[in-house]
Amino acid sequence: MGSKNQNPPVFNWQATDPATGFLPLKANQSGSTPSGTVGGAMASTNTIYSQIIEISRVDNIGLEVSWTGTPTGVFSVGVSNSGINFFDLTFSPALSQPAGSASGYAVNLNQLPFKYMRLKYVNTSGTGTLTVYGQVKDLN
């Protein structure tokens, strides 16, 4: 029985977009240095961002997304090849969005043809805490 390369990234949340001034980490590391906190504050009309994860050497990504409280807003998964401009992925069916009560879901991302990934949440009302855990795996 063979083994697959796996990495369980933990997403940290911050109020500033890490793509501003983004420089990839040195060799044998991936993405941007985590900063902020594991539990992202969903409050007021703020926007929070995860650190940037380098995904060019992985095939499949699974995200466990959950939130507490009563937030209403939009969660998105952004991808980029430059690490400068991030564009949101479109899902069919669309991802469920926080709508005033605690909940969560799983996101299955297979063979994304991009170098970087960043998560973003824009709150419109209510408060809560957003937490995302991930697992990345190679097909080999």
N, C-alpha and C positions, 0 to 999 in steps of 0.2 A: 504494500500500500504506500503510495507516494504522499508527499506533503505539499501543500500549496503555500506560497508566500502570502502572509496575512498581516494586517496592521489595523489595530483598533484606534482610530483618531478620536479624540475628545474635542469638541468644538467649544471655544471660548468666545465670549461676546464682548464687544466694545462699542463705544459711541462714535468712533472715527473709522472711516473707511480705510482698511489696510492697503488698498490698492494705491493710495496716495503715498508716493515715495517708496513703493514696493520694490524690494530687491530679494531675489531668492536666496535661501540659505546656502552655505558652502556645500561642497561635494558630500554625497552620502546622507544628505538631509533633504527634507522636502517642504515646500511651501514657506510661509512666513512664521516667525516666532510667535507662539501663542501669547497673547496678552489679554487683559480683561478678566472676566470671571466665567466659570462654567455655567452658572445660572444667569441668563440674560434678563435684565429688567424690562418688562413690557409695561410702559407707563406713559402718560401724557400723549403727545404725538411724536415720540422719539423714534429714531431709526437705529437699529443695532446691527452689527456685522460680526461674522465669525472671522477667525484668521483664514488665510489663504492656504488651501491644501494642494500640493502638487500631485496630480493624478495620472501623469503620463505613463507610469509603469504599472498601472493596475488595470484590471479588466472590469471588475464588478464592485459596486459600492452600495451598501445598505445603510440607510439612516433611520434611526429611532428618534422621532420628533415628539416631544410632549410639552405641555404647558399647564400651569396652574392658574387659579384666579378667574377673572372675568374680562380678559382682553378681547378686543376686536381689532383685527388688522390683517396684514398680508405677509406670509412667509414665502420666500423664493429661494431657488437654487440657481446661482449664477456661475457661468463658465467663461474661460478666457484662454487664449493662447499667448497673449502678450503679458498678462498680469497687470495690465493697465485698465483696459475696458472689459467690464463684465456684463454679459447678457444673460437674462433669465431664460431658463429652459421652459418649454411649454409641455404640459402633461395632459394626456387624454386617457381617462377623465382628469379634469383639473384637480389639483390638490385641495383638500378641505382646508379652510382657513379658520383661524380663531374667531369665534362669533359670540363672545359673551359668556363662555363657560369653559371649564377645564376639559382637556381632551388630548388627543395625540393620534399619530398614525405612523406607518412605516413607508419609506420611499425606496424603491428599487431602481438603481441606476446601472444599466448594463452597457459596457463597451463604449463609454463616452470618448469621442475623438478630440479631446481638448487636453491642454497641459495643466490648467489650474481650475479650482472650484472654490467658491466662496458662498456662504449662506447670508441671507439678509432678512430682517423682519422690520416692517413699518407698522407702528401702532397707531390706531385712529382714536381709540377710547378704551377705558377700563385699565386694569392693572393685572399683572401676573408675572410669572417667571418661566422663561423658555429654556429648555434643555434639549440638546441634540447629542446623541452618541452615534458613532459610525463604525462600520467594519468594511475593510477593503480586501479584495482577494484577486489573485491571479488565476487565470484559467489553467496554467500548466501544473 
